[in-house]
Each structure stands twice: as structure tokens, then as C-alpha cells.
């Protein structure tokens, strides 16, 4: 409720920024979980989550966030390219 009041009072730019931030966080978490699940359950790999798998999962999460934000920017027509 408080979030809605802040978004209404701040204008459309703040609402768009909050939506963009939220979608970036969700994309990052989905990327991390998907990569960790791959390392944990894919046949043929050792079923151990080690430091390398965690680092790769974080990189996949960052790439997923970047891809999601680039895709949403392109869809809204505000892309710089």
C-alpha cells in the first residue's frame, strides 16, 4: 500500500523504474536458481555444488538480468541502439 502511494505521487518515471528494478531482480534470481539446478541435477556432472558452480551461477544471473533489462528496454522503444 505504501509502495503504491509512493509510485502514484512520484509520477510515471518512478513507477517504470520500480518495475524495471523488480524485473531485474526476478531475472537475476531465476538465472541463479536455473544454473544451480543445472549443476545439481544434470546427469553426468558430479552432483556437488562447489565454489565454481556458485560463481558460474552468479554470472548466469547477471547475464539473465542484463538480457531481461535489454529486452524490456527494446520493447518499450527506449533502446539506445
TIVOMI-362703 format. One record per residue (C-alpha): chain; x, y, z; residue in one letter. Coordinates in Angstrom, 1 decimal, always signed. Each point is the difference from the previous one (the first is absolute). Layout:
<pts>
+------+--------+--------+--------+------+
| paro |      X |      Y |      Z | zado |
+------+--------+--------+--------+------+
|    A |      X |      Y |      Z |    A |
...
+------+--------+--------+--------+------+
</pts>
This chain:
<pts>
+------+--------+--------+--------+------+
| paro |      X |      Y |      Z | zado |
+------+--------+--------+--------+------+
|    A |   +0.0 |   +0.0 |   +0.0 |    X |
|    A |   +2.8 |   +2.4 |   +0.9 |    X |
|    A |   +1.8 |   -1.0 |   -3.2 |    X |
|    A |   -3.1 |   +0.9 |   -2.1 |    X |
|    A |   -0.3 |   +3.4 |   +1.7 |    X |
|    A |   +3.7 |   +0.8 |   -0.7 |    X |
|    A |   -0.4 |   -1.2 |   -3.6 |    X |
|    A |   -3.1 |   +2.1 |   -0.6 |    X |
|    A |   +1.5 |   +3.1 |   +1.5 |    X |
|    A |   +3.3 |   -0.3 |   -1.8 |    X |
|    A |   -1.3 |   -0.1 |   -3.6 |    X |
|    A |   +0.3 |   -2.5 |   -2.8 |    X |
|    A |   +3.8 |   +0.0 |   +0.0 |    X |
|    A |   +0.3 |   -1.3 |   +3.5 |    X |
|    A |   -2.5 |   -2.7 |   -0.7 |    X |
|    A |   +1.9 |   -1.1 |   -3.1 |    X |
|    A |   +3.2 |   -0.1 |   +2.0 |    X |
|    A |   -1.5 |   -2.0 |   +2.8 |    X |
|    A |   -1.4 |   -2.5 |   -2.6 |    X |
|    A |   +3.4 |   -0.2 |   -1.7 |    X |
|    A |   +1.8 |   -0.6 |   +3.2 |    X |
|    A |   -2.5 |   -2.7 |   +1.1 |    X |
|    A |   +0.3 |   -1.8 |   -3.4 |    X |
|    A |   +3.8 |   +0.2 |   +0.2 |    X |
|    A |   +0.0 |   -1.6 |   +3.5 |    X |
|    A |   -2.4 |   -2.8 |   -1.1 |    X |
|    A |   +2.1 |   -0.7 |   -3.1 |    X |
|    A |   +3.2 |   -0.2 |   +2.0 |    X |
|    A |   -1.5 |   -2.4 |   +2.5 |    X |
|    A |   -1.4 |   -2.2 |   -2.7 |    X |
|    A |   +3.4 |   -0.1 |   -1.7 |    X |
|    A |   +1.7 |   -1.0 |   +3.2 |    X |
|    A |   -2.5 |   -2.6 |   +0.9 |    X |
|    A |   +0.0 |   -1.5 |   -3.5 |    X |
|    A |   +3.8 |   -0.2 |   -0.1 |    X |
|    A |   +0.2 |   -1.6 |   +3.4 |    X |
|    A |   -2.7 |   -2.5 |   -0.9 |    X |
|    A |   +1.9 |   -0.8 |   -3.2 |    X |
|    A |   +3.2 |   -0.7 |   +2.0 |    X |
|    A |   -1.9 |   -2.0 |   +2.7 |    X |
|    A |   -2.2 |   -2.2 |   -2.2 |    X |
|    A |   +1.5 |   -0.3 |   -3.5 |    X |
|    A |   +1.1 |   -3.6 |   -0.7 |    X |
|    A |   +3.7 |   -0.5 |   -0.5 |    X |
|    A |   +1.1 |   +2.8 |   +2.3 |    X |
|    A |   +1.1 |   -0.6 |   +3.5 |    X |
|    A |   -2.9 |   +0.8 |   +2.2 |    X |
|    A |   +1.9 |   +2.5 |   +2.1 |    X |
|    A |   -0.5 |   +3.7 |   +0.2 |    X |
|    A |   +3.5 |   +1.4 |   +0.4 |    X |
|    A |   +1.4 |   +3.5 |   -0.1 |    X |
|    A |   +0.4 |   -0.1 |   -3.8 |    X |
|    A |   -3.7 |   -0.9 |   -0.4 |    X |
|    A |   -1.0 |   +2.9 |   +2.2 |    X |
|    A |   +2.1 |   +2.4 |   -1.9 |    X |
|    A |   -1.3 |   -1.2 |   -3.4 |    X |
|    A |   -3.6 |   +0.2 |   +1.4 |    X |
|    A |   +0.6 |   +3.6 |   +1.0 |    X |
|    A |   +1.3 |   +0.8 |   -3.4 |    X |
|    A |   -3.0 |   -1.6 |   -1.6 |    X |
|    A |   -2.2 |   +2.0 |   +2.3 |    X |
|    A |   +1.7 |   +3.2 |   -1.1 |    X |
|    A |   -0.3 |   -0.9 |   -3.6 |    X |
|    A |   -3.7 |   -0.9 |   +0.4 |    X |
|    A |   -0.6 |   +3.4 |   +1.7 |    X |
|    A |   +1.8 |   +1.9 |   -2.8 |    X |
|    A |   -1.9 |   -1.9 |   -2.6 |    X |
|    A |   -3.3 |   +0.6 |   +1.6 |    X |
|    A |   +0.6 |   +3.7 |   +0.4 |    X |
|    A |   +1.3 |   +0.4 |   -3.6 |    X |
|    A |   -3.1 |   -1.9 |   -1.2 |    X |
|    A |   -2.4 |   +2.2 |   +1.9 |    X |
|    A |   +1.8 |   +3.2 |   -1.1 |    X |
|    A |   -0.3 |   -1.1 |   -3.6 |    X |
|    A |   -3.7 |   -0.9 |   +0.4 |    X |
|    A |   -0.8 |   +3.4 |   +1.4 |    X |
|    A |   +1.9 |   +1.7 |   -2.8 |    X |
|    A |   +2.5 |   +1.8 |   +2.2 |    X |
|    A |   +3.0 |   -2.0 |   -1.1 |    X |
|    A |   +3.1 |   +2.0 |   -0.9 |    X |
|    A |   +0.9 |   -2.1 |   -3.0 |    X |
+------+--------+--------+--------+------+
</pts>
